[in-house]
C-alpha cells in the first residue's frame, strides 16, 4: 500500500514507490516464487528424495534473495535518492532504513 504524501499545495496525494513502474514484473516474479514454494509442498506430500527437496529449497532462497536485492536497488535509486536530494531529517531516516534493510539481508 502506498503511503500518503503532500503535493506543493499541501494536498494529500499517494506516494509512488520506486518499484511502481515495474510492479507487474515484480508481481510475476513473486508468483513464480510462490509456484516454487507450492512445488516444495508437493514434493514433501509425494515423499520426494531429501536432496531433491533441499535443492529446490536452495532455488527458492536464491529467487527470494534476488527479488529482495531488486527491491533494495529500486529503494536506493528512488526513495533514498529523492530523500537525499531533498535533504533534512527525511534523508537521514531513509538512509538509516536502507542500512537496516541491508543488515537484515546480510544476516539472512
Phi, psi and omega in degrees: 000134181284146179278158178276139178230179177236141176274186184300330180272000179087006179283147180288133175226166177268129179289145176253125181273164185300331182278355187306315183292336179248022186305314182297321178297317178296318179296319177299319179298316179294325177294323176296317179296319177301319177297321177297319180294319177296325175299321176299317178301316179297321179300317179293315179301324183270010179056047178293161180297137184308314183295323177296320178294317179296322178297315179293324177297319177298321179295320178295315179300318179296318179296318178294319178298317179297318177297315180299318178294324176296316178295320178297317179300314178300318181297315180296316182293318187264293187294309181290316180302314178295319181294319179294321178296326179282323179083187176080198183295327180299318179298314179299319180295315181294321178295319178296317177300316180296318179298317178296319179295319178298316179299318178296319180295321180294322181287335186280000000 
